[in-house]
Amino acid sequence: MTVTTNWQTQPQEIFAMGPIVPVLVIENIEDAVPIANALIAGGINVLEVTLRTDNALQVISEIASKIPSAMVGAGTVTNPETFQQVVDAGAKFAISPGLTKELLEAAKASTVPLIPGIASISELMTGIDCGYDHFKFFPAEAIGGAKAIKSISGPFPNITFCPTGGINQDNMGNYLSLKNVACIGGSWLVPDDAVANKDWHRITEITKAAVEASKQFV
Ligand code: 3PG
C-alpha cells in the first residue's frame, strides 16, 4: 500500500504467509472448524471464506473465534456494506472479485485490509490511483492467465497479484514462477464430495500435496 492506512496487517504480509490460498464455499457452520483444521494440518494458514452461502458470515465468525491463529478472510466482498459485515464477523482481510471506488475508499478507512480484484488494466489503474498495490487477478485462466500477468509486469513492475479462477495443482506453477505473483487462490483443495462425506483427512492430504508441489516454484 502506498498510502497510509490503519490496516492491522498489510496485504504483502498476507501474500507472504503461503503460496496457496484456499477459496472456500462452506454451506454448514459445523463444517467450518473441521475444514479449517484440515487445511491447517496440511500446511495452509490463510483461508478465504467466500460470501457465497447463507452461513458464510457465521462460518467466518466460527473460524475466527475457535481458531484465533488462522488468518481467516472473506471473499466475494463486493461493496462497503458487505465489507462492514465481514469486518464485524471477524474477518482479518477481505478479497473482492472486482473493484469499485466506493469499496476501495471504505476499506482504506478500515483496520481490515482489502485485496481488490481486477480483470483489466483500467481497473488496475483505478486501484493504483486509490493507493493499492496488491490485487487479485480474476478469473485468471479465462482472461489470459499467466501470460497476461507477465505482460502487466512491464508497465506495472511494482504491482503484486494473487490470481484465482481455474487454477489448480497442475497449472499453479505457471503463475507461481512469475515475479509479480506472490500466491495463487483456488477451490480444488476442498472438494464438495470430501465435505459431504466429512472426509477431513482427504482435504489434509490434498493440501499437503499442493503445498509440497508449490515448493519448487517459490
Ligand atoms: C474465486 O472466487 O477466487 C474463484 O472462483 C476460485 O476459482 P476456482 O473455483 O476455479 O478455483
Residues whose N, C-alpha, C, O or C-beta is under 5 A from the ligand:
A	BS01	3PG	V23 T164 G165 G166 I167 G185 G186 S187 W188
